[in-house]
């Protein structure tokens, strides 16, 4: 495996993290602090780097078990997160609470939520790590490249997501939930072997 292949793997692995970042920014438009915003590229990059390292260290011992449940686990996590957003939107619209602070769900965006999303988006990276057994260079170089690519792409998605939140206005939460539902369906179809 060559360096350029690791970069390509990093790009592929970062796609779901970028989509989740856009969903987060759309859902929590104008409500995230700088620390909350930057928690996404940092957390996603860390998990995308650590998970293949774990996969590499564990080797093929559990790879078949992991491969059989990874997509179902990812589907479940994304589906639950999307449903939670939808339930929150419906609850807020029924309550019709009007406050000066338009960030009613600011407290809903927590580091534990970002970590759960990072786990969901990096399960594939864990399985990819098993293939690093035959690397011709250090596994630490490989995981650093993957983490770096993820950080850069998620940072771009962060700014793109903030723009989407402004464009879609009050419908941004629905866009965020829709993105998560699409990711859940994609993971499920991959688990079934359709994609």
Buried (B, 14 or more C-beta within 10 A) or exposed (E): BEEEEBBEBBBBBBBBBBBBBBBBBBBBBEBBEEEBBBBBBBBBBBBBBBBBBBBBEBEEEEBEEBBEEBBBBBBBBBBBBBBBBBEBBEEEEEEEEEEEEEBBBBEBBEEEBBBBBBBBBBBBBBBBBBBBEEBEEEBEEBBBBBBBBBBBBBBBBBEBBBEBBEEBEEEBBBBBBBBBBBBBBBBBEBBEEEE
